[in-house]
Amino acid sequence: MTITKNAQAFALSPFVFLYICSLAFRILLHISPSVVEIVRTINLESFGAFGHHLACAFSPMERINRMVLERPVVIFSRSSCCMCHTIKMLFREFGVNPVVHELDEIPRGREIEQALSRLGRSPAVPAVFIGGELVGGTNEVMSLHLNRSLIPRLIQAGAMWV
């Protein structure tokens, strides 16, 4: 066999390469927990297909933990949910610009929705996080608003200014 044929015989497809990289990444995370903190600050999705594949190496709960640290207000939603729409509009009326993750439009969104259910969310969406902490869904957010404690919480998280 020539060198070219040997190279072709041992060449890895891009998918196999990404799978091997994700396995190595998982091993690295178990060896050095400090890597987790560094990686949580990086938006892996911005690195294209490779970054997306590494982001998928996280469990759904790890992905949620990483996603809620993106901004002061993070909402997990479904594009067809009227209550989700109401909550998003409430925050926008306050001048808050939340990060909204439409679970029916993102990769592995169903897994994230199931993980939110395991957190005690029923229904799983909308799920609102303020300052990295789960506030709850429509009932909890509206209760905070009616008790006049939502805006102070948003100010404390740095989501809005007075």
Stockholm file with secondary structure:
# STOCKHOLM 1.0

chainA/1-162         MTITKNAQAFALSPFVFLYICSLAFRILLHISPSVVEIVRTINLESFGAFGHHLACAFSPMERINRMVLERPVVIFSRSSCCMCHTIKMLFREFGVNPVVHELDEIPRGREIEQALSRLGRSPAVPAVFIGGELVGGTNEVMSLHLNRSLIPRLIQAGAMWV
#=GR chainA/1-162 SS CCHHHHHHHHCCCHHHHHHHHHHHHHHHHHHCHHHHHHHHTSCGGGGHHHHHHHHTTSCHHHHHHHHTTSSSEEEEECTTCHHHHHHHHHHHHTTCCCEEEETTTSTTHHHHHHHHHHTTCSSCCSEEEETTEEEESHHHHHHHHHTTCHHHHHHHHTSCCC
#=GC SS_cons         CCHHHHHHHHCCCHHHHHHHHHHHHHHHHHHCHHHHHHHHTSCGGGGHHHHHHHHTTSCHHHHHHHHTTSSSEEEEECTTCHHHHHHHHHHHHTTCCCEEEETTTSTTHHHHHHHHHHTTCSSCCSEEEETTEEEESHHHHHHHHHTTCHHHHHHHHTSCCC
//
